[in-house]
Structure formats: structure tokens, C-alpha cells
């Protein structure tokens, strides 16, 4: 695959899996028309933070683009029933379910699978989860009734990721790993991923997920999940993106766009509880005013706004720029 950058298959033919949710695409790539790319994406957070849900949405998008594709699903938590796959429209016969019990077992199987693949084979990998996997030594210690601390797990995970990362990029394979977080032991604790530094070094994208309750009075309707971009090769780090998910309707495809439209000046609030579109030439509110409920799910309005310049504004806000790092002095 050695070539000039101009002819590089790695850089000029990178596959992109676009999801139906614009702001998830922004969180993955910095563009509403972008999405998941080959390489490693890590979704980290506490329990019940929709980590598996986001990974299955990406898997469904992959199969939507490649109807003959295969999902290789490594399962260590066994908390993803068939109904989850069905709700995303993922055919059962296109998911290879592989139970794993320790990091080494996952490593041996993944390496064997990746070695047998070539560039052009349509495969996506999901690991749910790397955070719940013990090391082989930890298992052996338990068998021998030893209670010593396990110092090998982080090294085993780092070894796994060190081996598979080149294969993922060179063979155009997207991989999504679910991970756990814990709180830092400081006065102002941050969320830290488990598993050591391996995921931080190898991942193209790392999300640390938070959530806020979505209430109607005292009744919880769902959650606003906060995607905190911890690391990205494409998106400005520390970006925060909201995705709304309700029990009744699932993922709101247009969630996050109202907050962005207000920030970017495409929507304004003439008065409390009311919203109005903004004329981009005069910068004046347009009639009629709308309630939030009339706007958040209105796909026609969001498509119009995105096509009229908001998509470019979002890219400018979130995407890592291509500006010259080294400013050269002009010579006469």
C-alpha cells in the first residue's frame, strides 16, 4: 500500500458510515454528512447510559449502507437481547455472536478474524464490553483462591488494541467498543475510562456519556444523553452534544439541532416558550412563532435549515480545521 499521499488508498478512499441522526454524525466526524469511519471508537460511561444503543445504531447504519455486511458482536455482558437488534432493524443472520470471558480470549479470536480478512470485506466489530472483561490471570487467581491484585489487565487490553488498530485502518473496518468509567479520587472528580491508557492511545474517537432526565412534570419521559467528546481525530475535543431519547419514540432524529440553531443564530426565542426562525440576510425573526414541541421533531424545517447554511456552520464549529500549523513568513 506504499504510495504518494495523493494516491494513498488509506487517505483518499476512507469509508464513512452515515447515521440517520445528524448530531451523532457531527460527534463522530464534525459534519452532519459524515459519520463512523474505519478504526476504533470507544463509547464509555456508567451503566444505563445508552452505550449499547449508540453502538447498535451505528451497526444498523453500517448494514443500511452494506446490505450484505456482517456484524461481529463480541459479548461479555450478555445484556443485549435479540429484541434490541430487532428494534434497530438488524437481521439476526447478519450478526455473528461470540461470547468472550477474558481479554486474552477476545484478543486471540479478533486477531484470527482480522488476519483472515482483506480490504473490501464488509465487516463491523462491536465489543460489549471491554470494561467488563477480566484478564486471564484474574480468572486463574480466582481458581487458585488467590486474592492478590491483578496488574496484568491494562497491559492485556493495551496489547489487544496495539495489535488490532493497524488492521482496522488498513482493511477499512469500523470497530466500536463499549467501556466503563469511574470517578477520579479528587475534590472535583472527572470521569475516567477503565482499562488503562490503551484505549486512549488507540481510539480515533472516545465518547464519555452523561445523561439528564427528560421530564413532563414529575414523570420521566426519557433522557437527554450528553456526548462528551473526550478524544477525536476529527472533532474538537471537549465538545458536548445532546441526543434526546424517549421511552415512547426512541431516538429523536433531530435532537441537538435546536440548541445548535439557537447558538448559531438560525433560531431565536422572541419570548419565553416560543421560537422563531431567523432570516439570515436581515437577522430578524420570521413569523409565525412556534412552541418547542412544534419545532424539535419537524424534519422539514431542519432539512431546510441544514441546506441553507447551518450544516456548514456546524462543521466550522465542531470540525478540526485544516489551517496551516506552521505559518511561513512571506519573502519579497
N, C-alpha and C positions, 0 to 999 in steps of 0.2 A: 504493500500500500504506500510505499515511498513515492512522493510526487512533490511538485511545487504546491504552494498553498492555493494557487489559482485553480489547480486541477484536483485538489485533495477530495477524495470520497468522504473523508471524515467530516470536513468542514462544509463542503458545498452540497452534500446530499443527506443532511441530518433530518431524520424523520420527526414529525411533530404530530402528537395525538391531541386534537382539539376537543374539549369537553363542551357540553351544551350550556355551561354556566360561565358567562363572560369573566366575572371577577375571579373565578378559580383559575381560568387561563392566565389572567393577569398575575395571580400569585405564583404561578408556575413559570411564566416566561416574560412577564412585563407587558403583554399585549393581549387584547381581547380575542385576537385571531390566532394566538399561539397556543401553548398547552404543554403537555408532558413530552419530554424528549428522552432519547436513549441515555442510559446512565442510572444513577441511584438517587431516588427521592425518599426521604425519611419523614414519616408523619409521627410526631411524638406528642404525648400528653397524658394526663391522668385517665383513669377509667371513665367510660361513657362520654367521651369527647369526640365521637363520630370518626375516629381514625379509620376503622374498617370501612365505614360508609364512604369516606372520600376515596379510599383505595378501590372499592368496587365501582364507584362512578368512573374512575379512570379506566378500569378494566372494561366496563361497558362501552366507553368511548373508543377504546382500542378495537374491540370486536365490531363496533359500528363502522370503523374505517376498514378493518380487515375481517370480513365475514368468515373467512376460513382460518382465522388465527386461533392460537391456543393460549390459555392462561395456566401457568404453572403455579399452583397455590400451595405453599408450604405452611402447614398449620401446627402451631404449638399450643394454642389456647383452646381450640375446639369450641369457640363461641360464635361461630358463623354458620347458622343452619342453612339448609337449602332454600328456605323461604327468602333469605336475604338476597341470594343470587337471582331468584325468580323475580323479586321486586325491582331489580335493575335490568331485567330482560336478558340476563346472561344464561345461555343454554348450558345445561348440565354437562352435555357430552363434549363441550369445549373447555372444560376445567379439569385439569389433572390435579387431584387432591393427594398431597403427600404429607402424612403425619411425620413430625420430627420431635425427638425428645431431648436432644442436646446440640450444642453448637457444632461439634465435630461431625455429627451425623448430617446436619444441614450442609456443612462445607463439602463433604465428600460427594453428596448427591448433586449439589449445584454445580460443582466443578465438572463432574461426569456429564451432566446435561449440557453445560456450556461448551465443553470440548467437542461435543458431537454436532454442534450447530454451526451453520455458516451464515455469512451476511446475506440477508434476504429472507431468512426463515422468520416467519411472523409469530413471535413468541413474546409474552409479557410475564414477568415474575412478580408474585406478591408473597411476602413473608409476614405472617400474622401470628406471633410477633417475635422479633428478635429480643425484645425486652423480657420475655417470659421463658427464654431458653437457658437451661443450666449448662455448665461445661461438663465434659466427660469426667474430669477429676472430681467435681462436686458430686456427681452421681456415684462414682466409685467410693468416695469418702463416706457417703451415706450408707452404702452397702457394708462397709467395714466399720460402721458405727463410730466414725471419727467426726469430731465437731470443730475441726480446725477451719480457719477462714480460707476461702478459695481465692487464690491470687492469679489464677490462670484464665478466668473467663474473659476479661477485657483483652488479653493477648490473643485468645482464640477468635474472638469477634474481629479483631484487627487483622488477623491472618486471613480470615474468610474474605473480608472486604478488599484486602490488598490483592488477593488472587482474582476475584471476580470483576473488579472495576474495569480493567482493560477490555475484558471480553464484552461487557455490556456496551461500551462505546464503539469498539471496533466492529461488533456484529449487530449494531442498531437495535439493542434490546432494552426496553424500559423496565426498571425494577423498582418496586415500591415496598419499603419495609416499615412496619408499624413498630414503634418503640415506646417505652415508658419514660416518665420523668419523675424526679424527686426534687424536693425543695433544698436549696442551699442553706447551710447552717450559719447564717449571718443575720445581722439586725434587719436587713432588707433583703429577704431571700428571693433568689431567682429560680426559675425552673431549669433544671439541668437534666440532660438525657442520660439514661443509664447506658452501660456498655463501654465506658471509657472514651478515648479520643478517636477510635477507629471510624465511627460514623461521621464525625466532624471532618476528618481528613478526606474521606472517600466520596461523600454525598455531593451531588450537584445542587440539590435543594434540601433544606431542613425546615420543616414547619413545627413550631411548638404551639399547640392548640389550647385556647381558652374558651370559656363559654359564659353567656349571660342568659338569664331566664327571659323568655318572651311571654309576658302575662297579659291576660284580659281580666282586669280586676285582680282577684286573688287566684284565678285559675291559670295554671301553666299551660300554654298552647304549644310550646316548643322551646327552642333555644336559638340564640344568636351566637354562632361559633366564630371565634376570633382567630384568624390565621396570622400568627406572628412569624414573619419570615426571619428565621434565625441565621440561615446561610443561603446564599443563592449565587450562581454564576451569571444570572440574567436579571435579577430583580434587586432593587436597592434594599439592603439588609435593614432590619427593624421596621419594615413596612407592616402595617396592620390592615387586614381586610376582613369585613364582616360577611358571613354567609348565614342566611336565615333558614331554619329547618323546623317545620311544624309537624305535629303528630298527624294532622288531618291531610295535609297536602304534600308532605315531604320537603325536598329541597326547592326553595323559591329560586327559579332560574335567574331572575333579575335582581336577586338580593345583593346588597352592597352598592348598587348603582345610584340609589337616591342620595346616600351620604356623599358619594363621589361627585354627583351632579351639583349638590349644594356647595361643595368645596371648590369645584372648578368653575362655578358661575353659570351653569346651564339650567339650574332650577333655583328659585328663591322662595322665601316664606314671607309673603306680604303681611300676614298676620298669624297669630298663634293657631296652629292646627290646619292651616291652609298653605297650599303650594301652588306655584305658577311657573311655567316655562319662561325662559329669558330669551328675548330677541338678541342674537349675537351681534347684530350691527348697531342697534340703539342701546343695548344693555338694559332695556326696560322690560318689566313683567308683561306677559301676554295673558289675555283673557281666554277662557274662564279659569278661575281658581279651582283647585282640586283638593280633596282630602287625601291623606296618605294612602288610605285603602284603595282609592281610585287610581293611584299612580304606581305603587310598588309592583303590582302584577301586570301592568299594562305593557305588553310586549311591543305593540305598535309604536308607542311613544319612545321606548328605549331603543328600538332599532333605528328610529328616525334620529334621535339624539346622537347615537353612536356613529351613524353615517354622516352626520352634519359636523363632525369635528371632535366629538367627545372621545372617540376611540383614540385619536392621535394625542389628545390631551392626557389621557390615561397612560399611554406609552411614554410620553415625556415625563410624567410624574413618577412612574414606577420603574421603567426600564433603565438598566445601567447604560450610560451614554457611550458613544464612540468617539468622544473628544480626544485630541492628541494629549497624551500624558506628558511627553517631552515637548515643551514649547521652544521651537527653534528661533534664534534671532535672525531677523531679516538682514541680508547683506546688500550693499549697494552694487 
